[in-house]
Amino acid sequence: MRFHLTVKSTNRKLGGIPVSTSSSDTCPPSCPFRTSGCYAEGGPLAMHWNKVNSTRGYDWSEFIAKVIALPLGQLWRHNQAGDLAGIGEDIDLGMMNDLVMANMGKCGYTYTHKDPAIGSNAKAIEYANANEFIINLSANSLRHADLLVDLGIAPVTVVLPVDSGNTKTPKGRIVKICPAIKHDITCKTCRACSVISRTSIVGFPAHGARKNIVSKIVST
């Protein structure tokens, strides 16, 4: 596994906050977008991701040192590409503990497609959220979002079909579309995905060059 931290992101939606990238071997086989519409597999991000997989990435200890060096109170996003440390579906508990400790005093957040039902994944996710490193569970449909919320271990986000608006899950839970999709708002100003106590699900309509592929997947 290889990792990289960009201290100031050039992604407009992020608003210049630090953002990390993890090598593709951290991605879980269960992710329905893997090789089938994943946003990170196309465009400039794909070129960066490929380099993290090889020459641009560095080992875990160097990555952790860079997270520790971030200023206190710094909002930062983990994994614009890749997933939580651990090969494939598994979350490495020791590496998760390293990350939680490195994030102390900062405001790190991320998303995961790793299945919380496998191994100690749910334990690792719950531990991180309890210690202020916020992990959002990524749902692939409104029904899936309900299943993930029912676990009670983490806030939830959901991928939606193209051009979706605010909606509700089958169980009546509120889904609010990420405001950065259509408005001049950034992750730096919004911060919703870094809030453990939020009651709504954040929705991300399919976007990018492969949005129609993703839209078809989440509509089934």
Secondary structure, DSSP 8 states (H G I E B T S, - for coil): --EEEESS---GGGTT--EEEE-GGGS-TT-TTTTTT-GGGSHHHHHHHHHHHTTS-B-HHHHHHHHHTS-TT-EEES-SSS-SSSSTT---HHHHHHHHHHTTTSEEEEEE-S-TTSTTHHHHHHHHHHTT-EEEEEESSHHHHHHHHHH-SS-EEEEE-TT--SEE-TT--EEEE-TTTTSS--HHHH-GGG-TT--SEEEEE--STTHHHHHHHHH-
